[in-house]
Amino acid sequence: MTKILVTGGTGSLGSQLTQFYVNRGADVTVFSRDPHKQIALKEKVPNARYVLGDICDFGGLRDVIEGQDVVIHAAALKHIGLGELNVAEFIRINVGGTINVASACLEADIKKALFISSDKACLPINLYGKSKALGEDIFISSGFSCLRYGNVVDSRGSFLDVWKRALLAGEKIAVRFPEPTRFFLTIDDAIKLVDSALANADLSDVAGGIFVPANLRSFSILDVVRYLGIDNKFIKEESLLPGEKQHEILVSEHEQGKQLNNILSVVWKGFNGLLDKSLYCSKTSPRVDPTEFEQFLRLKFYGTKLHS
């Protein structure tokens, strides 16, 4: 039985990964620091092992990593605005904690470890993105793997989640300008990416590279407003906040790579590769099919008051 440790295992991605790998018969250990989230997840996924701890505590982290086959490092502070206001804490956890995870994996002779990165690590303009870019360097230099992808549209804390809560409360939603675009990536897509990255991590021709999604599709934030038919009185227009990007980018002008399969590509620093970078920017990648997107949004907002 494969033993898998998920740091940040009670988060949006971590909890879904826990359920996914438990269902596949793996021995999954959730490592996180919030007891309330662990209790809530344990009610849904009782067959996982739950360990309270902090990635900044090297000793406790080292103990729980010992004997694992796979480590998925998903623990991080993620809110862009909070990062701009709490620089030291974001560096302590996102950078110092990631150094601890990589170091503990090396000491425990872990063969397969995956760092969950973000599109914000690509040409970073905020502290969160900079901390994720450093996390990529830490894992790559340690001989491990990284997976970089954009916002998950149906995750806890996503803009859709924020909008739905606001509309249910009869409040206005904030629509950013100039018009942002985002990749259409669901939580199920993210799980497939993680699983594929782990399956391909041993390939010799991906060493030192960063996995990114292949065959990306995107949408405009204004598409969401249009497809849902949200009444104008529920909309407030706001400028993009400091540190927010108008478009998501997964491959920078300083990187190149190749497509591995229909799920993943791999990129390296440098210019060796043949990827069409326009496909890895949400502004220029193909748009998601309107019918599919509208159905997804309607399901997401089912029961929400959109007109009045």
C-alpha positions in Angstrom: 0.0 0.0 0.0 1.4 3.4 -1.1 1.9 5.8 1.8 1.2 9.4 0.9 1.6 12.5 3.1 -0.3 15.7 2.2 0.8 18.9 3.9 -2.0 21.3 4.1 -4.2 18.3 3.7 -7.4 20.1 5.0 -7.3 22.8 2.3 -9.4 22.9 -0.8 -7.0 20.8 -2.9 -5.5 18.8 0.0 -8.9 17.6 1.2 -9.9 16.5 -2.3 -6.5 14.7 -2.8 -7.0 13.0 0.6 -10.4 11.6 -0.5 -9.1 10.7 -4.0 -6.1 8.7 -2.8 -7.9 7.0 0.1 -10.5 5.9 -2.5 -7.7 4.4 -4.5 -6.5 2.4 -1.5 -3.5 4.5 -0.4 -2.5 5.0 3.2 -2.9 8.8 3.4 -1.6 11.0 6.2 -3.0 14.6 6.5 -0.6 17.0 8.1 -2.0 20.4 9.0 -2.3 22.8 11.9 -6.1 23.5 12.2 -7.8 21.0 14.5 -11.3 22.1 13.5 -10.6 21.5 9.8 -9.1 18.1 10.6 -12.2 17.1 12.6 -14.5 18.2 9.8 -12.5 16.3 7.1 -12.2 13.2 9.3 -16.0 13.0 9.4 -16.0 12.8 5.5 -12.8 10.8 5.1 -12.4 8.6 8.3 -9.9 6.2 6.7 -7.0 8.7 6.5 -4.5 9.4 9.3 -4.6 12.9 10.8 -1.6 14.6 12.4 -1.6 18.1 13.8 1.6 19.9 13.1 3.3 22.9 11.5 5.7 22.7 8.6 7.8 25.3 10.4 8.5 22.7 13.2 11.2 20.7 11.5 11.3 17.9 14.1 7.6 17.1 14.0 7.6 17.4 10.2 10.6 15.0 10.0 8.9 12.5 12.2 5.7 12.4 10.1 7.6 12.2 6.8 9.7 9.2 7.9 8.4 6.1 6.2 6.3 7.8 3.5 6.5 6.9 -0.1 5.1 10.2 -1.5 4.9 13.7 -0.1 2.6 16.3 -1.6 3.4 19.7 -0.3 0.2 21.8 -0.5 0.5 23.8 2.7 0.9 27.6 2.2 -0.5 31.0 3.1 -2.3 32.0 -0.1 -4.2 35.3 0.2 -2.5 37.9 -2.0 -3.6 40.9 0.0 -2.6 39.4 3.4 0.8 38.6 1.9 1.4 42.2 1.1 0.6 43.1 4.7 2.3 40.2 6.5 5.6 39.8 4.6 7.6 38.1 7.4 4.9 35.5 8.1 4.5 34.6 4.5 8.2 34.2 4.1 8.4 32.1 7.4 5.7 29.7 6.3 5.8 29.6 2.5 9.6 29.8 2.2 11.0 28.5 5.5 8.3 25.8 5.7 9.1 24.7 2.2 12.8 24.5 3.0 11.8 22.3 6.0 9.6 20.0 3.8 12.4 19.5 1.2 15.1 19.0 3.8 13.0 16.5 5.8 12.2 14.6 2.5 16.0 14.4 1.8 16.8 13.2 5.3 14.0 10.6 5.2 15.2 9.5 1.7 11.8 10.2 0.1 12.0 9.4 -3.6 8.9 11.3 -4.8 7.9 14.7 -3.5 5.7 17.3 -5.3 5.5 21.0 -4.6 2.1 22.6 -5.4 2.9 26.0 -7.0 0.9 28.7 -8.6 0.6 30.7 -11.8 1.5 33.7 -9.6 5.1 32.2 -9.3 5.5 32.9 -13.0 6.8 36.5 -13.4 5.6 37.2 -9.8 4.3 40.7 -8.9 3.2 40.0 -5.3 4.8 38.4 -2.2 2.7 35.3 -2.5 3.9 34.7 -6.0 7.5 35.4 -5.0 7.3 32.9 -2.2 5.9 30.3 -4.6 8.7 31.0 -7.1 11.2 30.4 -4.3 9.4 27.3 -3.4 9.8 26.0 -6.9 13.6 26.7 -6.8 13.8 24.9 -3.4 12.1 21.8 -4.6 13.9 21.7 -8.0 17.3 22.2 -6.4 16.5 19.4 -4.0 15.8 17.0 -6.8 12.0 16.9 -6.4 9.1 18.0 -8.6 6.8 21.0 -9.0 3.4 21.5 -10.4 2.4 25.1 -11.4 -1.3 25.9 -12.3 -3.8 28.8 -12.1 -6.8 29.5 -9.9 -9.2 26.6 -9.4 -12.7 28.1 -10.2 -14.7 25.9 -7.8 -12.3 26.0 -4.8 -13.0 27.4 -1.4 -12.2 31.1 -1.5 -12.3 31.4 -5.3 -13.9 34.5 -6.8 -17.0 32.4 -7.7 -17.2 31.3 -4.0 -16.9 34.9 -2.9 -19.5 36.1 -5.4 -22.0 33.4 -4.4 -21.8 34.2 -0.7 -22.2 37.9 -1.5 -25.3 37.3 -3.7 -26.9 35.1 -1.1 -26.4 37.8 1.4 -28.0 40.4 -1.0 -24.7 42.2 -1.3 -22.9 43.5 -4.4 -20.1 41.6 -6.1 -16.8 43.2 -7.1 -16.0 43.0 -10.8 -12.4 44.0 -11.5 -11.2 46.2 -14.3 -9.5 46.2 -16.7 -11.2 42.9 -17.8 -9.3 40.0 -16.2 -9.1 36.5 -17.8 -8.6 33.2 -16.0 -8.0 29.6 -17.0 -11.0 27.2 -16.6 -9.6 24.7 -14.1 -11.8 22.8 -11.8 -10.9 20.9 -8.6 -11.2 17.6 -10.5 -8.8 18.9 -13.1 -6.3 19.9 -10.4 -6.5 16.4 -9.0 -5.8 14.9 -12.4 -2.8 17.2 -12.8 -1.3 16.2 -9.4 -1.8 12.5 -10.1 -0.3 12.8 -13.6 2.6 14.8 -12.2 3.4 12.1 -9.7 3.1 9.4 -12.4 5.6 11.3 -14.6 8.0 12.6 -11.9 10.4 9.6 -12.4 10.9 10.3 -16.2 14.5 11.2 -16.8 13.6 13.8 -19.5 11.5 16.0 -17.0 14.3 16.4 -14.4 14.7 19.9 -13.3 11.5 21.0 -15.0 8.2 22.3 -13.7 5.0 20.6 -14.7 2.2 22.9 -16.1 -1.2 22.0 -17.5 -1.5 21.2 -21.2 -4.6 21.9 -23.4 -5.7 25.0 -21.4 -8.9 26.9 -21.9 -9.8 30.3 -20.5 -12.6 32.7 -19.8 -13.2 36.4 -19.1 -14.6 37.5 -15.7 -17.2 39.5 -17.7 -18.2 36.2 -19.3 -19.4 35.0 -15.9 -21.5 38.2 -15.4 -23.0 37.8 -18.8 -23.8 34.1 -18.7 -25.4 34.4 -15.3 -27.3 37.5 -16.1 -26.4 39.2 -12.8 -28.5 42.3 -12.3 -26.4 45.6 -12.6 -27.5 46.7 -9.1 -25.6 43.7 -7.7 -22.4 44.8 -9.3 -19.7 47.2 -8.2 -16.8 48.0 -10.5 -13.3 48.1 -8.9 -9.8 48.3 -10.2 -7.5 45.4 -10.0 -5.9 45.4 -6.5 -2.1 45.9 -6.1 -0.5 42.5 -6.8 -3.4 41.2 -8.9 -2.7 40.1 -12.4 -5.1 40.9 -15.3 -4.2 37.6 -17.0 -2.9 34.2 -15.8 0.5 33.2 -17.2 2.0 29.7 -16.8 5.1 29.9 -19.0 7.3 33.1 -18.8 9.3 34.7 -21.6 12.4 33.2 -19.9 11.1 29.6 -20.0 10.5 26.9 -22.6 9.6 23.3 -22.7 7.5 20.5 -24.3 4.1 18.9 -24.0 4.3 15.4 -22.4 0.7 14.2 -22.9 -2.8 15.6 -23.1 -2.7 16.6 -19.4 0.8 18.0 -18.7 3.6 19.9 -20.2 7.0 20.5 -18.6 9.0 23.8 -18.7 12.6 24.7 -17.8 14.4 28.0 -17.3 16.0 28.8 -20.7 14.9 28.7 -24.3 15.1 25.0 -25.3 11.7 23.8 -26.4 8.8 24.3 -28.8 5.8 25.3 -26.7 3.5 27.9 -28.2 3.4 30.3 -25.2 0.2 31.9 -26.3 -1.5 28.7 -25.2 -0.2 29.2 -21.7 -1.7 32.7 -21.1 -5.4 33.1 -20.3 -5.6 36.1 -22.6 -4.6 34.2 -25.7 -5.4 30.5 -24.9 -8.6 29.0 -26.5 -11.8 30.0 -24.7 -13.9 27.4 -22.9 -17.0 26.3 -24.8 -19.8 28.7 -23.9 -22.4 26.0 -23.4 -20.2 24.0 -21.1 -19.2 27.1 -19.2 -22.7 28.4 -18.8 -23.9 25.0 -17.5 -21.0 24.9 -15.0 -21.9 28.4 -13.8 -25.6 27.7 -13.5 -24.8 24.6 -11.4 -22.4 26.5 -9.2 -24.9 29.3 -8.6 -28.0 27.1 -8.3 -30.4 28.6 -5.7 -28.6 31.9 -5.7 -30.7 35.1 -6.3 -29.3 36.7 -9.4 -32.1 39.1 -10.2 -34.4 41.3 -8.2 
